[in-house]
Amino acid sequence: KPILSYANLIIMAIESNSDLQMTLSDIYAWIQDTYPYYKHTSIGWKNSIRHNLSLNKCFIRLDRPKENPGKV
């Protein structure tokens, strides 16, 4: 298990993208690809990621572009 906080993991994931933005599922995928520990553990860490994204003021939510609406 990495010794980084969930906020640090999110920042690293976002900074890995040239647009400096990611969807939640992209953040999950980056964390699992970078730290295989998260592929084999319970899903509780995903709740912590969502919690950090919603409460930490350094993260802002952006609306999706109309050409990429996500789930319908």
mmCIF file of the N, C-alpha and C atoms, coordinates in Angstrom:
data_MODEL
# 
_entry.id   MODEL 
# 
loop_
_atom_site.group_PDB 
_atom_site.id 
_atom_site.type_symbol 
_atom_site.label_atom_id 
_atom_site.label_alt_id 
_atom_site.label_comp_id 
_atom_site.label_asym_id 
_atom_site.label_entity_id 
_atom_site.label_seq_id 
_atom_site.pdbx_PDB_ins_code 
_atom_site.Cartn_x 
_atom_site.Cartn_y 
_atom_site.Cartn_z 
_atom_site.occupancy 
_atom_site.B_iso_or_equiv 
_atom_site.pdbx_formal_charge 
_atom_site.auth_seq_id 
_atom_site.auth_comp_id 
_atom_site.auth_asym_id 
_atom_site.auth_atom_id 
_atom_site.pdbx_PDB_model_num 
ATOM 1   N N  . LYS A 1 1  ? 0.859   -1.185 0.000   1.00 0.00 ? 1  LYS A N  1 
ATOM 2   C CA . LYS A 1 1  ? 0.000   0.000  0.000   1.00 0.00 ? 1  LYS A CA 1 
ATOM 3   C C  . LYS A 1 1  ? 0.894   1.232  0.000   1.00 0.00 ? 1  LYS A C  1 
ATOM 4   N N  . PRO A 1 2  ? 0.613   2.172  -0.895  1.00 0.00 ? 2  PRO A N  1 
ATOM 5   C CA . PRO A 1 2  ? 1.434   3.386  -0.922  1.00 0.00 ? 2  PRO A CA 1 
ATOM 6   C C  . PRO A 1 2  ? 1.216   4.225  0.344   1.00 0.00 ? 2  PRO A C  1 
ATOM 7   N N  . ILE A 1 3  ? 2.232   4.964  0.718   1.00 0.00 ? 3  ILE A N  1 
ATOM 8   C CA . ILE A 1 3  ? 2.131   5.793  1.923   1.00 0.00 ? 3  ILE A CA 1 
ATOM 9   C C  . ILE A 1 3  ? 1.574   7.182  1.603   1.00 0.00 ? 3  ILE A C  1 
ATOM 10  N N  . LEU A 1 4  ? 1.147   7.386  0.378   1.00 0.00 ? 4  LEU A N  1 
ATOM 11  C CA . LEU A 1 4  ? 0.590   8.675  -0.041  1.00 0.00 ? 4  LEU A CA 1 
ATOM 12  C C  . LEU A 1 4  ? -0.858  8.817  0.407   1.00 0.00 ? 4  LEU A C  1 
ATOM 13  N N  . SER A 1 5  ? -1.260  10.046 0.639   1.00 0.00 ? 5  SER A N  1 
ATOM 14  C CA . SER A 1 5  ? -2.658  10.298 0.972   1.00 0.00 ? 5  SER A CA 1 
ATOM 15  C C  . SER A 1 5  ? -3.503  10.142 -0.295  1.00 0.00 ? 5  SER A C  1 
ATOM 16  N N  . TYR A 1 6  ? -4.798  9.995  -0.104  1.00 0.00 ? 6  TYR A N  1 
ATOM 17  C CA . TYR A 1 6  ? -5.686  9.890  -1.268  1.00 0.00 ? 6  TYR A CA 1 
ATOM 18  C C  . TYR A 1 6  ? -5.649  11.175 -2.082  1.00 0.00 ? 6  TYR A C  1 
ATOM 19  N N  . ALA A 1 7  ? -5.550  12.320 -1.423  1.00 0.00 ? 7  ALA A N  1 
ATOM 20  C CA . ALA A 1 7  ? -5.458  13.593 -2.148  1.00 0.00 ? 7  ALA A CA 1 
ATOM 21  C C  . ALA A 1 7  ? -4.204  13.604 -3.025  1.00 0.00 ? 7  ALA A C  1 
ATOM 22  N N  . ASN A 1 8  ? -3.086  13.103 -2.505  1.00 0.00 ? 8  ASN A N  1 
ATOM 23  C CA . ASN A 1 8  ? -1.856  13.050 -3.299  1.00 0.00 ? 8  ASN A CA 1 
ATOM 24  C C  . ASN A 1 8  ? -2.013  12.119 -4.490  1.00 0.00 ? 8  ASN A C  1 
ATOM 25  N N  . LEU A 1 9  ? -2.665  10.987 -4.291  1.00 0.00 ? 9  LEU A N  1 
ATOM 26  C CA . LEU A 1 9  ? -2.898  10.065 -5.405  1.00 0.00 ? 9  LEU A CA 1 
ATOM 27  C C  . LEU A 1 9  ? -3.734  10.727 -6.491  1.00 0.00 ? 9  LEU A C  1 
ATOM 28  N N  . ILE A 1 10 ? -4.758  11.452 -6.081  1.00 0.00 ? 10 ILE A N  1 
ATOM 29  C CA . ILE A 1 10 ? -5.621  12.146 -7.052  1.00 0.00 ? 10 ILE A CA 1 
ATOM 30  C C  . ILE A 1 10 ? -4.820  13.186 -7.819  1.00 0.00 ? 10 ILE A C  1 
ATOM 31  N N  . ILE A 1 11 ? -4.019  13.964 -7.116  1.00 0.00 ? 11 ILE A N  1 
ATOM 32  C CA . ILE A 1 11 ? -3.203  14.992 -7.764  1.00 0.00 ? 11 ILE A CA 1 
ATOM 33  C C  . ILE A 1 11 ? -2.249  14.360 -8.760  1.00 0.00 ? 11 ILE A C  1 
ATOM 34  N N  . MET A 1 12 ? -1.597  13.285 -8.371  1.00 0.00 ? 12 MET A N  1 
ATOM 35  C CA . MET A 1 12 ? -0.673  12.605 -9.281  1.00 0.00 ? 12 MET A CA 1 
ATOM 36  C C  . MET A 1 12 ? -1.400  12.094 -10.520 1.00 0.00 ? 12 MET A C  1 
ATOM 37  N N  . ALA A 1 13 ? -2.589  11.555 -10.319 1.00 0.00 ? 13 ALA A N  1 
ATOM 38  C CA . ALA A 1 13 ? -3.372  11.054 -11.459 1.00 0.00 ? 13 ALA A CA 1 
ATOM 39  C C  . ALA A 1 13 ? -3.722  12.193 -12.404 1.00 0.00 ? 13 ALA A C  1 
ATOM 40  N N  . ILE A 1 14 ? -4.237  13.272 -11.859 1.00 0.00 ? 14 ILE A N  1 
ATOM 41  C CA . ILE A 1 14 ? -4.645  14.411 -12.690 1.00 0.00 ? 14 ILE A CA 1 
ATOM 42  C C  . ILE A 1 14 ? -3.447  15.012 -13.408 1.00 0.00 ? 14 ILE A C  1 
ATOM 43  N N  . GLU A 1 15 ? -2.316  15.129 -12.714 1.00 0.00 ? 15 GLU A N  1 
ATOM 44  C CA . GLU A 1 15 ? -1.122  15.708 -13.335 1.00 0.00 ? 15 GLU A CA 1 
ATOM 45  C C  . GLU A 1 15 ? -0.527  14.812 -14.412 1.00 0.00 ? 15 GLU A C  1 
ATOM 46  N N  . SER A 1 16 ? -0.915  13.546 -14.425 1.00 0.00 ? 16 SER A N  1 
ATOM 47  C CA . SER A 1 16 ? -0.413  12.644 -15.463 1.00 0.00 ? 16 SER A CA 1 
ATOM 48  C C  . SER A 1 16 ? -1.121  12.870 -16.801 1.00 0.00 ? 16 SER A C  1 
ATOM 49  N N  . ASN A 1 17 ? -2.210  13.605 -16.772 1.00 0.00 ? 17 ASN A N  1 
ATOM 50  C CA . ASN A 1 17 ? -2.990  13.881 -17.976 1.00 0.00 ? 17 ASN A CA 1 
ATOM 51  C C  . ASN A 1 17 ? -2.612  15.264 -18.503 1.00 0.00 ? 17 ASN A C  1 
ATOM 52  N N  . SER A 1 18 ? -2.341  15.368 -19.790 1.00 0.00 ? 18 SER A N  1 
ATOM 53  C CA . SER A 1 18 ? -1.912  16.649 -20.368 1.00 0.00 ? 18 SER A CA 1 
ATOM 54  C C  . SER A 1 18 ? -2.969  17.739 -20.225 1.00 0.00 ? 18 SER A C  1 
ATOM 55  N N  . ASP A 1 19 ? -4.248  17.361 -20.127 1.00 0.00 ? 19 ASP A N  1 
ATOM 56  C CA . ASP A 1 19 ? -5.334  18.342 -19.952 1.00 0.00 ? 19 ASP A CA 1 
ATOM 57  C C  . ASP A 1 19 ? -5.502  18.773 -18.503 1.00 0.00 ? 19 ASP A C  1 
ATOM 58  N N  . LEU A 1 20 ? -4.813  18.089 -17.584 1.00 0.00 ? 20 LEU A N  1 
ATOM 59  C CA . LEU A 1 20 ? -4.932  18.343 -16.142 1.00 0.00 ? 20 LEU A CA 1 
ATOM 60  C C  . LEU A 1 20 ? -6.371  18.192 -15.645 1.00 0.00 ? 20 LEU A C  1 
ATOM 61  N N  . GLN A 1 21 ? -7.072  17.244 -16.246 1.00 0.00 ? 21 GLN A N  1 
ATOM 62  C CA . GLN A 1 21 ? -8.407  16.896 -15.767 1.00 0.00 ? 21 GLN A CA 1 
ATOM 63  C C  . GLN A 1 21 ? -8.675  15.434 -16.101 1.00 0.00 ? 21 GLN A C  1 
ATOM 64  N N  . MET A 1 22 ? -9.497  14.809 -15.257 1.00 0.00 ? 22 MET A N  1 
ATOM 65  C CA . MET A 1 22 ? -9.824  13.397 -15.446 1.00 0.00 ? 22 MET A CA 1 
ATOM 66  C C  . MET A 1 22 ? -11.207 13.124 -14.924 1.00 0.00 ? 22 MET A C  1 
ATOM 67  N N  . THR A 1 23 ? -11.831 12.101 -15.487 1.00 0.00 ? 23 THR A N  1 
ATOM 68  C CA . THR A 1 23 ? -13.091 11.630 -14.929 1.00 0.00 ? 23 THR A CA 1 
ATOM 69  C C  . THR A 1 23 ? -12.781 10.777 -13.704 1.00 0.00 ? 23 THR A C  1 
ATOM 70  N N  . LEU A 1 24 ? -13.793 10.539 -12.909 1.00 0.00 ? 24 LEU A N  1 
ATOM 71  C CA . LEU A 1 24 ? -13.617 9.706  -11.728 1.00 0.00 ? 24 LEU A CA 1 
ATOM 72  C C  . LEU A 1 24 ? -13.127 8.317  -12.115 1.00 0.00 ? 24 LEU A C  1 
ATOM 73  N N  . SER A 1 25 ? -13.708 7.729  -13.138 1.00 0.00 ? 25 SER A N  1 
ATOM 74  C CA . SER A 1 25 ? -13.285 6.384  -13.546 1.00 0.00 ? 25 SER A CA 1 
ATOM 75  C C  . SER A 1 25 ? -11.848 6.385  -14.055 1.00 0.00 ? 25 SER A C  1 
ATOM 76  N N  . ASP A 1 26 ? -11.417 7.472  -14.688 1.00 0.00 ? 26 ASP A N  1 
ATOM 77  C CA . ASP A 1 26 ? -10.022 7.577  -15.123 1.00 0.00 ? 26 ASP A CA 1 
ATOM 78  C C  . ASP A 1 26 ? -9.078  7.662  -13.927 1.00 0.00 ? 26 ASP A C  1 
ATOM 79  N N  . ILE A 1 27 ? -9.486  8.366  -12.886 1.00 0.00 ? 27 ILE A N  1 
ATOM 80  C CA . ILE A 1 27 ? -8.680  8.456  -11.666 1.00 0.00 ? 27 ILE A CA 1 
ATOM 81  C C  . ILE A 1 27 ? -8.550  7.073  -11.039 1.00 0.00 ? 27 ILE A C  1 
ATOM 82  N N  . TYR A 1 28 ? -9.667  6.358  -10.926 1.00 0.00 ? 28 TYR A N  1 
ATOM 83  C CA . TYR A 1 28 ? -9.626  4.994  -10.388 1.00 0.00 ? 28 TYR A CA 1 
ATOM 84  C C  . TYR A 1 28 ? -8.653  4.126  -11.198 1.00 0.00 ? 28 TYR A C  1 
ATOM 85  N N  . ALA A 1 29 ? -8.773  4.190  -12.515 1.00 0.00 ? 29 ALA A N  1 
ATOM 86  C CA . ALA A 1 29 ? -7.941  3.355  -13.385 1.00 0.00 ? 29 ALA A CA 1 
ATOM 87  C C  . ALA A 1 29 ? -6.465  3.707  -13.218 1.00 0.00 ? 29 ALA A C  1 
ATOM 88  N N  . TRP A 1 30 ? -6.145  4.998  -13.156 1.00 0.00 ? 30 TRP A N  1 
ATOM 89  C CA . TRP A 1 30 ? -4.749  5.403  -12.996 1.00 0.00 ? 30 TRP A CA 1 
ATOM 90  C C  . TRP A 1 30 ? -4.190  4.872  -11.675 1.00 0.00 ? 30 TRP A C  1 
ATOM 91  N N  . ILE A 1 31 ? -4.956  5.009  -10.613 1.00 0.00 ? 31 ILE A N  1 
ATOM 92  C CA . ILE A 1 31 ? -4.498  4.535  -9.300  1.00 0.00 ? 31 ILE A CA 1 
ATOM 93  C C  . ILE A 1 31 ? -4.268  3.031  -9.339  1.00 0.00 ? 31 ILE A C  1 
ATOM 94  N N  . GLN A 1 32 ? -5.188  2.283  -9.917  1.00 0.00 ? 32 GLN A N  1 
ATOM 95  C CA . GLN A 1 32 ? -5.040  0.823  -9.979  1.00 0.00 ? 32 GLN A CA 1 
ATOM 96  C C  . GLN A 1 32 ? -3.873  0.403  -10.873 1.00 0.00 ? 32 GLN A C  1 
ATOM 97  N N  . ASP A 1 33 ? -3.655  1.115  -11.962 1.00 0.00 ? 33 ASP A N  1 
ATOM 98  C CA . ASP A 1 33 ? -2.545  0.779  -12.858 1.00 0.00 ? 33 ASP A CA 1 
ATOM 99  C C  . ASP A 1 33 ? -1.196  1.129  -12.235 1.00 0.00 ? 33 ASP A C  1 
ATOM 100 N N  . THR A 1 34 ? -1.157  2.220  -11.483 1.00 0.00 ? 34 THR A N  1 
ATOM 101 C CA . THR A 1 34 ? 0.094   2.686  -10.894 1.00 0.00 ? 34 THR A CA 1 
ATOM 102 C C  . THR A 1 34 ? 0.419   1.950  -9.596  1.00 0.00 ? 34 THR A C  1 
ATOM 103 N N  . TYR A 1 35 ? -0.611  1.621  -8.832  1.00 0.00 ? 35 TYR A N  1 
ATOM 104 C CA . TYR A 1 35 ? -0.438  0.937  -7.551  1.00 0.00 ? 35 TYR A CA 1 
ATOM 105 C C  . TYR A 1 35 ? -1.315  -0.323 -7.540  1.00 0.00 ? 35 TYR A C  1 
ATOM 106 N N  . PRO A 1 36 ? -0.782  -1.442 -8.013  1.00 0.00 ? 36 PRO A N  1 
ATOM 107 C CA . PRO A 1 36 ? -1.569  -2.684 -8.121  1.00 0.00 ? 36 PRO A CA 1 
ATOM 108 C C  . PRO A 1 36 ? -2.228  -3.116 -6.813  1.00 0.00 ? 36 PRO A C  1 
ATOM 109 N N  . TYR A 1 37 ? -1.750  -2.629 -5.684  1.00 0.00 ? 37 TYR A N  1 
ATOM 110 C CA . TYR A 1 37 ? -2.384  -2.931 -4.396  1.00 0.00 ? 37 TYR A CA 1 
ATOM 111 C C  . TYR A 1 37 ? -3.886  -2.673 -4.469  1.00 0.00 ? 37 TYR A C  1 
ATOM 112 N N  . TYR A 1 38 ? -4.272  -1.592 -5.160  1.00 0.00 ? 38 TYR A N  1 
ATOM 113 C CA . TYR A 1 38 ? -5.680  -1.203 -5.206  1.00 0.00 ? 38 TYR A CA 1 
ATOM 114 C C  . TYR A 1 38 ? -6.518  -2.073 -6.134  1.00 0.00 ? 38 TYR A C  1 
ATOM 115 N N  . LYS A 1 39 ? -5.888  -2.911 -6.943  1.00 0.00 ? 39 LYS A N  1 
ATOM 116 C CA . LYS A 1 39 ? -6.643  -3.849 -7.773  1.00 0.00 ? 39 LYS A CA 1 
ATOM 117 C C  . LYS A 1 39 ? -7.168  -5.013 -6.939  1.00 0.00 ? 39 LYS A C  1 
ATOM 118 N N  . HIS A 1 40 ? -6.491  -5.304 -5.831  1.00 0.00 ? 40 HIS A N  1 
ATOM 119 C CA . HIS A 1 40 ? -6.774  -6.516 -5.070  1.00 0.00 ? 40 HIS A CA 1 
ATOM 120 C C  . HIS A 1 40 ? -7.324  -6.240 -3.681  1.00 0.00 ? 40 HIS A C  1 
ATOM 121 N N  . THR A 1 41 ? -7.744  -5.017 -3.435  1.00 0.00 ? 41 THR A N  1 
ATOM 122 C CA . THR A 1 41 ? -8.278  -4.687 -2.121  1.00 0.00 ? 41 THR A CA 1 
ATOM 123 C C  . THR A 1 41 ? -9.757  -4.330 -2.254  1.00 0.00 ? 41 THR A C  1 
ATOM 124 N N  . SER A 1 42 ? -10.412 -4.160 -1.138  1.00 0.00 ? 42 SER A N  1 
ATOM 125 C CA . SER A 1 42 ? -11.851 -3.854 -1.173  1.00 0.00 ? 42 SER A CA 1 
ATOM 126 C C  . SER A 1 42 ? -12.089 -2.498 -1.846  1.00 0.00 ? 42 SER A C  1 
ATOM 127 N N  . ILE A 1 43 ? -13.332 -2.225 -2.154  1.00 0.00 ? 43 ILE A N  1 
ATOM 128 C CA . ILE A 1 43 ? -13.656 -0.983 -2.870  1.00 0.00 ? 43 ILE A CA 1 
ATOM 129 C C  . ILE A 1 43 ? -13.765 0.222  -1.936  1.00 0.00 ? 43 ILE A C  1 
ATOM 130 N N  . GLY A 1 44 ? -13.480 0.056  -0.668  1.00 0.00 ? 44 GLY A N  1 
ATOM 131 C CA . GLY A 1 44 ? -13.562 1.171  0.279   1.00 0.00 ? 44 GLY A CA 1 
ATOM 132 C C  . GLY A 1 44 ? -12.693 2.350  -0.103  1.00 0.00 ? 44 GLY A C  1 
ATOM 133 N N  . TRP A 1 45 ? -11.567 2.095  -0.758  1.00 0.00 ? 45 TRP A N  1 
ATOM 134 C CA . TRP A 1 45 ? -10.686 3.186  -1.151  1.00 0.00 ? 45 TRP A CA 1 
ATOM 135 C C  . TRP A 1 45 ? -11.363 4.101  -2.176  1.00 0.00 ? 45 TRP A C  1 
ATOM 136 N N  . LYS A 1 46 ? -12.262 3.552  -2.988  1.00 0.00 ? 46 LYS A N  1 
ATOM 137 C CA . LYS A 1 46 ? -12.972 4.387  -3.973  1.00 0.00 ? 46 LYS A CA 1 
ATOM 138 C C  . LYS A 1 46 ? -13.869 5.390  -3.270  1.00 0.00 ? 46 LYS A C  1 
ATOM 139 N N  . ASN A 1 47 ? -14.488 4.990  -2.166  1.00 0.00 ? 47 ASN A N  1 
ATOM 140 C CA . ASN A 1 47 ? -15.278 5.940  -1.375  1.00 0.00 ? 47 ASN A CA 1 
ATOM 141 C C  . ASN A 1 47 ? -14.394 7.065  -0.856  1.00 0.00 ? 47 ASN A C  1 
ATOM 142 N N  . SER A 1 48 ? -13.185 6.731  -0.448  1.00 0.00 ? 48 SER A N  1 
ATOM 143 C CA . SER A 1 48 ? -12.258 7.746  0.054   1.00 0.00 ? 48 SER A CA 1 
ATOM 144 C C  . SER A 1 48 ? -11.841 8.707  -1.055  1.00 0.00 ? 48 SER A C  1 
ATOM 145 N N  . ILE A 1 49 ? -11.670 8.201  -2.254  1.00 0.00 ? 49 ILE A N  1 
ATOM 146 C CA . ILE A 1 49 ? -11.331 9.067  -3.391  1.00 0.00 ? 49 ILE A CA 1 
ATOM 147 C C  . ILE A 1 49 ? -12.477 10.043 -3.651  1.00 0.00 ? 49 ILE A C  1 
ATOM 148 N N  . ARG A 1 50 ? -13.705 9.526  -3.706  1.00 0.00 ? 50 ARG A N  1 
ATOM 149 C CA . ARG A 1 50 ? -14.868 10.402 -3.936  1.00 0.00 ? 50 ARG A CA 1 
ATOM 150 C C  . ARG A 1 50 ? -15.000 11.429 -2.823  1.00 0.00 ? 50 ARG A C  1 
ATOM 151 N N  . HIS A 1 51 ? -14.786 11.010 -1.593  1.00 0.00 ? 51 HIS A N  1 
ATOM 152 C CA . HIS A 1 51 ? -14.866 11.902 -0.437  1.00 0.00 ? 51 HIS A CA 1 
ATOM 153 C C  . HIS A 1 51 ? -13.845 13.033 -0.586  1.00 0.00 ? 51 HIS A C  1 
ATOM 154 N N  . ASN A 1 52 ? -12.618 12.705 -0.942  1.00 0.00 ? 52 ASN A N  1 
ATOM 155 C CA . ASN A 1 52 ? -11.584 13.723 -1.121  1.00 0.00 ? 52 ASN A CA 1 
ATOM 156 C C  . ASN A 1 52 ? -11.928 14.679 -2.260  1.00 0.00 ? 52 ASN A C  1 
ATOM 157 N N  . LEU A 1 53 ? -12.430 14.154 -3.349  1.00 0.00 ? 53 LEU A N  1 
ATOM 158 C CA . LEU A 1 53 ? -12.778 15.009 -4.481  1.00 0.00 ? 53 LEU A CA 1 
ATOM 159 C C  . LEU A 1 53 ? -13.896 15.984 -4.133  1.00 0.00 ? 53 LEU A C  1 
ATOM 160 N N  . SER A 1 54 ? -14.834 15.541 -3.318  1.00 0.00 ? 54 SER A N  1 
ATOM 161 C CA . SER A 1 54 ? -15.979 16.405 -3.010  1.00 0.00 ? 54 SER A CA 1 
ATOM 162 C C  . SER A 1 54 ? -15.687 17.408 -1.901  1.00 0.00 ? 54 SER A C  1 
ATOM 163 N N  . LEU A 1 55 ? -14.775 17.093 -0.981  1.00 0.00 ? 55 LEU A N  1 
ATOM 164 C CA . LEU A 1 55 ? -14.560 17.976 0.161   1.00 0.00 ? 55 LEU A CA 1 
ATOM 165 C C  . LEU A 1 55 ? -13.278 18.790 0.107   1.00 0.00 ? 55 LEU A C  1 
ATOM 166 N N  . ASN A 1 56 ? -12.292 18.342 -0.636  1.00 0.00 ? 56 ASN A N  1 
ATOM 167 C CA . ASN A 1 56 ? -11.027 19.061 -0.693  1.00 0.00 ? 56 ASN A CA 1 
ATOM 168 C C  . ASN A 1 56 ? -11.156 20.216 -1.683  1.00 0.00 ? 56 ASN A C  1 
ATOM 169 N N  . LYS A 1 57 ? -10.908 21.433 -1.213  1.00 0.00 ? 57 LYS A N  1 
ATOM 170 C CA . LYS A 1 57 ? -11.124 22.625 -2.034  1.00 0.00 ? 57 LYS A CA 1 
ATOM 171 C C  . LYS A 1 57 ? -10.129 22.769 -3.181  1.00 0.00 ? 57 LYS A C  1 
ATOM 172 N N  . CYS A 1 58 ? -9.084  21.961 -3.208  1.00 0.00 ? 58 CYS A N  1 
ATOM 173 C CA . CYS A 1 58 ? -8.132  22.078 -4.322  1.00 0.00 ? 58 CYS A CA 1 
ATOM 174 C C  . CYS A 1 58 ? -8.647  21.384 -5.581  1.00 0.00 ? 58 CYS A C  1 
ATOM 175 N N  . PHE A 1 59 ? -9.737  20.619 -5.464  1.00 0.00 ? 59 PHE A N  1 
ATOM 176 C CA . PHE A 1 59 ? -10.332 19.957 -6.619  1.00 0.00 ? 59 PHE A CA 1 
ATOM 177 C C  . PHE A 1 59 ? -11.629 20.664 -6.998  1.00 0.00 ? 59 PHE A C  1 
ATOM 178 N N  . ILE A 1 60 ? -11.806 20.894 -8.289  1.00 0.00 ? 60 ILE A N  1 
ATOM 179 C CA . ILE A 1 60 ? -13.052 21.504 -8.754  1.00 0.00 ? 60 ILE A CA 1 
ATOM 180 C C  . ILE A 1 60 ? -13.708 20.572 -9.768  1.00 0.00 ? 60 ILE A C  1 
ATOM 181 N N  . ARG A 1 61 ? -15.020 20.594 -9.744  1.00 0.00 ? 61 ARG A N  1 
ATOM 182 C CA . ARG A 1 61 ? -15.773 19.765 -10.679 1.00 0.00 ? 61 ARG A CA 1 
ATOM 183 C C  . ARG A 1 61 ? -16.061 20.587 -11.933 1.00 0.00 ? 61 ARG A C  1 
ATOM 184 N N  . LEU A 1 62 ? -15.816 19.991 -13.075 1.00 0.00 ? 62 LEU A N  1 
ATOM 185 C CA . LEU A 1 62 ? -16.101 20.633 -14.347 1.00 0.00 ? 62 LEU A CA 1 
ATOM 186 C C  . LEU A 1 62 ? -17.229 19.888 -15.034 1.00 0.00 ? 62 LEU A C  1 
ATOM 187 N N  . ASP A 1 63 ? -18.081 20.620 -15.728 1.00 0.00 ? 63 ASP A N  1 
ATOM 188 C CA . ASP A 1 63 ? -19.118 19.968 -16.524 1.00 0.00 ? 63 ASP A CA 1 
ATOM 189 C C  . ASP A 1 63 ? -18.468 19.301 -17.731 1.00 0.00 ? 63 ASP A C  1 
ATOM 190 N N  . ARG A 1 64 ? -19.039 18.192 -18.131 1.00 0.00 ? 64 ARG A N  1 
ATOM 191 C CA . ARG A 1 64 ? -18.525 17.511 -19.312 1.00 0.00 ? 64 ARG A CA 1 
ATOM 192 C C  . ARG A 1 64 ? -18.890 18.320 -20.555 1.00 0.00 ? 64 ARG A C  1 
ATOM 193 N N  . PRO A 1 65 ? -18.044 18.243 -21.579 1.00 0.00 ? 65 PRO A N  1 
ATOM 194 C CA . PRO A 1 65 ? -18.413 18.888 -22.847 1.00 0.00 ? 65 PRO A CA 1 
ATOM 195 C C  . PRO A 1 65 ? -19.624 18.189 -23.459 1.00 0.00 ? 65 PRO A C  1 
ATOM 196 N N  . LYS A 1 66 ? -20.410 18.921 -24.220 1.00 0.00 ? 66 LYS A N  1 
ATOM 197 C CA . LYS A 1 66 ? -21.626 18.351 -24.809 1.00 0.00 ? 66 LYS A CA 1 
ATOM 198 C C  . LYS A 1 66 ? -21.324 17.174 -25.731 1.00 0.00 ? 66 LYS A C  1 
ATOM 199 N N  . GLU A 1 67 ? -20.148 17.174 -26.369 1.00 0.00 ? 67 GLU A N  1 
ATOM 200 C CA . GLU A 1 67 ? -19.804 16.077 -27.275 1.00 0.00 ? 67 GLU A CA 1 
ATOM 201 C C  . GLU A 1 67 ? -19.345 14.818 -26.509 1.00 0.00 ? 67 GLU A C  1 
ATOM 202 N N  . ASN A 1 68 ? -19.195 14.923 -25.191 1.00 0.00 ? 68 ASN A N  1 
ATOM 203 C CA . ASN A 1 68 ? -18.793 13.776 -24.371 1.00 0.00 ? 68 ASN A CA 1 
ATOM 204 C C  . ASN A 1 68 ? -19.667 13.737 -23.118 1.00 0.00 ? 68 ASN A C  1 
ATOM 205 N N  . PRO A 1 69 ? -20.936 13.341 -23.262 1.00 0.00 ? 69 PRO A N  1 
ATOM 206 C CA . PRO A 1 69 ? -21.854 13.421 -22.132 1.00 0.00 ? 69 PRO A CA 1 
ATOM 207 C C  . PRO A 1 69 ? -21.652 12.386 -21.044 1.00 0.00 ? 69 PRO A C  1 
ATOM 208 N N  . GLY A 1 70 ? -20.819 11.367 -21.273 1.00 0.00 ? 70 GLY A N  1 
ATOM 209 C CA . GLY A 1 70 ? -20.629 10.319 -20.272 1.00 0.00 ? 70 GLY A CA 1 
ATOM 210 C C  . GLY A 1 70 ? -21.815 9.366  -20.264 1.00 0.00 ? 70 GLY A C  1 
ATOM 211 N N  . LYS A 1 71 ? -22.174 8.874  -19.087 1.00 0.00 ? 71 LYS A N  1 
ATOM 212 C CA . LYS A 1 71 ? -23.292 7.935  -18.991 1.00 0.00 ? 71 LYS A CA 1 
ATOM 213 C C  . LYS A 1 71 ? -24.594 8.636  -19.333 1.00 0.00 ? 71 LYS A C  1 
ATOM 214 N N  . VAL A 1 72 ? -25.433 7.936  -20.024 1.00 0.00 ? 72 VAL A N  1 
ATOM 215 C CA . VAL A 1 72 ? -26.739 8.506  -20.400 1.00 0.00 ? 72 VAL A CA 1 
ATOM 216 C C  . VAL A 1 72 ? -27.833 7.758  -19.702 1.00 0.00 ? 72 VAL A C  1 
# 
